[in-house]
Amino acid sequence: MELNLKWDASADTLDTTIKQAASASCPLTIYLDTEGAEFHKLNEALQHLYSRSTLLAHTLPVVIIPTNAQRTPLSAQEKQQLWPCHSHVALGGTFDQLHNGHKLLLTVSALCCSGRLRVGVANNKLLEAKQYAHLIQPVHHRMHTVRQFLTTVAPDLTLDIFDMEEFTGGTTTMEGLDAIVVSPETRPSAEKINAQRLTNALPPLAILVIEYVSNPEHMTDFKLSSGGLRAELHAKQML
């Protein structure tokens, strides 16, 4: 199912379509017209849309594609005309069971990037201490899912998606990197990375913090998270 939506549209149309798609067990693609939106407003709109979708139907597969008025994903040139962009942006994460919080993080990262987007996907060895680690999807599956999603929402970007073996993902020594995208929880890690970059005579990265998508089930956390989804899956397996 598809929906054309203006970035500042009311929630009524969205809610109706989400309910219809959930009732039909049909994945939903939203083409979000960004005309007239400032970056922070678009960020807020995406957070609202993904949060609303999670609240109304948290198992419904949803993809939101920021577009121009012709329903085409924004090009690097179009983004640069609308707001300041960075040519080389990095982020990292688990990206297990790719959920709406991940999709928000990846989409906003793509929106602020005009060239190369570097995404570190934590390998399974790095995640051994996670709760229900045995339920985490294999790293190559998670890398494929991230690439597939980003190719849909930002097909013009050069993607560098790699198996991340330690939390910095090489960002402490990489030249030509401009910015790093994090969640509120991982901001301290970005600040440590910048401290190490200064030690290595490299300029600090711009730190962009993306807020969480709320967890309507409140299974184990107030925010939507892979850990919470794994806990839910574990509980179902124990029935």
BELFEN-V543186 format. One record per residue. N is the residue number from 1. PHI is phi in whole degrees, 0 to 359 (none if undefined). Layout:
n: {N & N}
phi: {PHI & PHI}
This chain:
n: {1 & 2 & 3 & 4 & 5 & 6 & 7 & 8 & 9 & 10 & 11 & 12 & 13 & 14 & 15 & 16 & 17 & 18 & 19 & 20 & 21 & 22 & 23 & 24 & 25 & 26 & 27 & 28 & 29 & 30 & 31 & 32 & 33 & 34 & 35 & 36 & 37 & 38 & 39 & 40 & 41 & 42 & 43 & 44 & 45 & 46 & 47 & 48 & 49 & 50 & 51 & 52 & 53 & 54 & 55 & 56 & 57 & 58 & 59 & 60 & 61 & 62 & 63 & 64 & 65 & 66 & 67 & 68 & 69 & 70 & 71 & 72 & 73 & 74 & 75 & 76 & 77 & 78 & 79 & 80 & 81 & 82 & 83 & 84 & 85 & 86 & 87 & 88 & 89 & 90 & 91 & 92 & 93 & 94 & 95 & 96 & 97 & 98 & 99 & 100 & 101 & 102 & 103 & 104 & 105 & 106 & 107 & 108 & 109 & 110 & 111 & 112 & 113 & 114 & 115 & 116 & 117 & 118 & 119 & 120 & 121 & 122 & 123 & 124 & 125 & 126 & 127 & 128 & 129 & 130 & 131 & 132 & 133 & 134 & 135 & 136 & 137 & 138 & 139 & 140 & 141 & 142 & 143 & 144 & 145 & 146 & 147 & 148 & 149 & 150 & 151 & 152 & 153 & 154 & 155 & 156 & 157 & 158 & 159 & 160 & 161 & 162 & 163 & 164 & 165 & 166 & 167 & 168 & 169 & 170 & 171 & 172 & 173 & 174 & 175 & 176 & 177 & 178 & 179 & 180 & 181 & 182 & 183 & 184 & 185 & 186 & 187 & 188 & 189 & 190 & 191 & 192 & 193 & 194 & 195 & 196 & 197 & 198 & 199 & 200 & 201 & 202 & 203 & 204 & 205 & 206 & 207 & 208 & 209 & 210 & 211 & 212 & 213 & 214 & 215 & 216 & 217 & 218 & 219 & 220 & 221 & 222 & 223 & 224 & 225 & 226 & 227 & 228 & 229 & 230 & 231 & 232 & 233 & 234 & 235 & 236 & 237 & 238 & 239}
phi: {none & 235 & 218 & 267 & 219 & 280 & 302 & 253 & 291 & 288 & 283 & 301 & 298 & 299 & 299 & 298 & 293 & 300 & 295 & 295 & 295 & 295 & 297 & 269 & 52 & 243 & 305 & 242 & 247 & 250 & 266 & 261 & 288 & 265 & 304 & 85 & 268 & 278 & 302 & 293 & 289 & 294 & 302 & 296 & 296 & 296 & 299 & 297 & 295 & 291 & 293 & 295 & 298 & 294 & 294 & 278 & 201 & 290 & 263 & 285 & 291 & 233 & 232 & 250 & 250 & 293 & 227 & 274 & 294 & 269 & 65 & 252 & 307 & 300 & 277 & 301 & 296 & 296 & 297 & 295 & 282 & 266 & 199 & 297 & 236 & 248 & 282 & 220 & 239 & 239 & 202 & 210 & 176 & 278 & 55 & 276 & 49 & 320 & 245 & 296 & 294 & 298 & 297 & 297 & 300 & 292 & 293 & 293 & 300 & 294 & 292 & 265 & 246 & 246 & 219 & 246 & 247 & 257 & 238 & 269 & 252 & 302 & 284 & 294 & 294 & 292 & 254 & 300 & 275 & 294 & 295 & 56 & 301 & 293 & 267 & 290 & 297 & 303 & 299 & 291 & 294 & 294 & 297 & 297 & 295 & 297 & 298 & 300 & 295 & 295 & 296 & 284 & 272 & 213 & 293 & 273 & 282 & 274 & 257 & 239 & 253 & 222 & 284 & 268 & 261 & 212 & 295 & 279 & 59 & 82 & 288 & 284 & 237 & 274 & 275 & 81 & 273 & 253 & 211 & 228 & 252 & 220 & 266 & 304 & 292 & 258 & 302 & 303 & 295 & 296 & 292 & 294 & 299 & 295 & 298 & 290 & 297 & 296 & 298 & 270 & 61 & 245 & 292 & 292 & 269 & 295 & 254 & 251 & 256 & 254 & 288 & 279 & 266 & 293 & 261 & 289 & 274 & 49 & 296 & 223 & 200 & 286 & 254 & 293 & 211 & 297 & 300 & 295 & 293 & 293 & 297 & 295 & 296 & 298 & 298 & 294 & 292 & 276 & 290}
